[in-house]
């Protein structure tokens, strides 16, 4: 399978009133094409997903989601239900009906965006979106950056934030236009050619605002 074989949202989902529906064929495609070491578009950055094989649940959403004036095309969340006992019960029941179990990660995709991109011959746009969400699927780390594992040996799954404004792997595989990091890349190119305008500096981990955003991601 290749980029051109990415599963399109079913017409019955696109034509239905605003809804969310399981996309089981997307999970199968991701496992075969991106996570399998022999897959045609295998990405070694996702080796932890191929090694530990978390349960990935994909959903089609036909209602547009806009946050801070920008349309959200995809979202990755851990599957573990949160909230009080009843909220967890509702969420668990919902996931069981969709997937038969509770996935480690649930990835929701804008069905109309995916459908339009595939119809207009832009499968790379869809792949960049899907891989962006997969980059969010990671193993939780402790304060020293060491991956966490349960006593039985399995990893503690958690969503991880962007490297900067985007995952470096998305830019590497699909180009700057596939991300919001264009201005940052242009600035980095400027520094490589001309050097910093003031002086070389390192402030990683200093800004409290950035640290709060990472913690909340």
C-alpha positions in Angstrom: 0.0 0.0 0.0 1.1 3.6 -0.6 -0.1 7.1 0.0 -2.7 6.9 -2.7 -4.4 4.0 -0.9 -5.2 5.9 2.2 -8.8 5.1 3.2 -11.4 7.8 2.4 -14.2 8.6 4.8 -17.3 6.6 3.8 -20.0 8.5 2.0 -22.6 7.5 4.7 -20.4 9.2 7.3 -19.9 12.4 5.2 -23.6 12.7 4.4 -24.9 12.0 7.9 -25.7 14.8 10.4 -22.6 15.9 12.4 -21.3 12.8 14.0 -18.2 10.9 15.1 -17.6 7.4 13.6 -14.8 4.8 14.0 -12.3 4.6 11.2 -11.1 1.0 11.6 -9.6 0.9 8.1 -7.4 3.8 8.9 -5.9 1.9 11.9 -5.1 -1.0 9.6 -3.5 1.2 7.0 -1.3 3.0 9.6 -0.2 -0.4 11.0 0.7 -1.8 7.5 2.2 1.3 5.9 3.7 3.5 8.6 4.5 1.3 11.6 5.4 -2.0 9.9 9.2 -2.0 9.3 8.5 -3.4 5.8 5.8 -0.8 5.2 6.2 1.4 2.0 6.2 4.6 4.1 7.7 3.2 7.3 9.0 6.0 9.6 11.6 4.8 12.2 10.6 7.8 14.4 7.6 5.7 15.3 9.6 2.6 16.3 8.3 2.7 19.9 4.8 2.3 18.4 5.8 -0.6 16.3 7.7 -2.2 19.2 5.1 -1.9 21.9 2.1 -2.0 19.7 -0.3 0.4 21.5 -3.9 0.1 20.5 -4.7 3.0 18.2 -8.3 4.0 17.7 -9.1 6.4 14.8 -12.3 8.4 14.4 -13.9 10.4 11.6 -15.4 13.7 12.8 -17.9 15.5 10.5 -18.3 18.6 12.6 -15.6 21.3 12.1 -13.7 22.3 15.2 -12.2 25.8 15.5 -9.9 26.9 18.3 -8.4 30.3 18.6 -9.5 31.1 15.0 -7.9 28.1 13.5 -9.6 25.0 12.1 -8.5 21.8 13.9 -7.9 19.0 11.4 -6.8 16.3 13.9 -6.4 15.6 17.5 -4.6 12.8 19.5 -5.7 11.9 23.1 -4.9 9.1 25.4 -7.8 6.6 25.5 -7.9 6.3 29.3 -11.2 7.9 30.4 -10.9 10.8 32.8 -13.4 12.7 35.0 -15.6 11.4 37.8 -16.8 7.8 38.0 -19.9 8.4 35.8 -17.9 10.3 33.1 -15.4 7.5 33.0 -18.2 5.0 32.7 -19.8 6.8 29.8 -16.5 7.3 28.0 -15.5 3.6 28.5 -18.9 2.4 27.2 -18.5 4.7 24.1 -15.0 3.4 23.3 -16.1 -0.2 23.8 -18.9 0.2 21.3 -16.6 1.8 18.7 -13.5 -0.3 19.1 -14.4 -3.4 21.2 -11.8 -2.3 23.8 -10.3 0.9 25.2 -7.5 2.1 22.9 -4.2 3.5 24.3 -4.6 6.5 21.9 -7.6 7.9 20.1 -6.9 10.0 17.0 -9.8 12.1 15.6 -9.5 13.3 12.0 -11.6 15.9 10.2 -13.5 13.7 7.7 -14.3 16.5 5.3 -10.7 17.7 5.1 -9.4 14.2 4.5 -12.1 13.6 1.8 -11.3 16.9 0.0 -7.6 16.3 0.1 -7.9 12.8 -1.3 -10.4 13.9 -4.0 -8.1 16.7 -5.2 -5.0 14.5 -5.4 -3.2 15.7 -2.2 -2.7 12.5 -0.2 0.5 13.9 1.3 -1.6 16.5 3.1 -3.5 13.7 4.8 -0.3 11.7 5.6 1.3 14.8 7.2 -1.8 15.2 9.4 -1.8 11.5 10.4 1.9 11.4 11.1 1.6 14.7 13.1 -0.9 12.9 15.4 1.2 9.8 15.6 4.2 11.9 16.8 1.9 12.9 19.7 1.8 9.2 20.7 4.7 8.7 23.1 5.9 7.0 26.3 5.6 9.1 29.4 8.9 10.2 30.9 10.0 11.1 34.4 11.6 14.3 35.5 15.0 13.0 34.3 13.7 12.1 30.8 13.6 8.4 31.5 10.7 6.5 29.9 8.2 5.1 32.4 7.1 1.4 32.5 4.5 -0.5 34.5 5.7 -3.3 36.8 4.4 -5.8 34.3 6.7 -4.3 31.7 4.4 -2.3 29.4 5.0 1.4 28.8 3.0 4.2 30.4 1.5 5.9 27.3 1.1 9.7 27.2 0.8 12.4 24.6 3.9 14.4 23.9 4.2 18.1 22.8 5.7 19.4 19.6 9.5 19.6 19.3 9.1 23.4 18.7 6.0 24.6 16.7 5.8 21.4 14.9 7.4 17.9 15.0 10.8 17.9 13.2 9.9 14.6 11.6 6.8 16.1 9.9 8.9 18.9 8.4 11.6 16.4 7.4 9.2 14.0 5.6 6.6 16.5 4.2 8.3 19.9 4.1 7.9 23.2 5.8 4.6 23.9 4.1 3.1 21.0 6.0 3.7 22.8 9.3 3.3 26.1 11.1 7.1 26.3 11.6 7.9 28.2 8.4 8.9 31.5 10.1 11.1 29.5 12.5 12.8 27.6 9.7 13.4 30.9 7.8 15.0 32.4 10.9 17.2 29.4 11.4 18.4 29.6 7.7 19.1 33.3 8.3 21.3 32.5 11.4 23.1 29.7 9.5 24.0 32.2 6.7 24.6 35.4 8.7 24.9 34.4 12.3 22.7 35.6 15.2 21.9 39.3 15.1 22.8 39.9 18.7 24.7 36.9 20.2 24.5 33.2 20.6 22.2 32.2 23.5 20.6 29.2 25.1 17.4 29.6 27.1 15.9 26.1 26.8 13.7 25.4 29.9 13.9 29.0 31.2 10.7 30.5 30.1 7.9 29.7 32.6 5.2 30.4 30.0 6.6 27.8 27.6 7.1 25.3 30.4 3.4 25.7 31.4 2.3 25.2 27.8 4.4 22.0 27.5 3.0 20.7 30.8 -0.5 21.3 29.6 0.0 19.8 26.1 
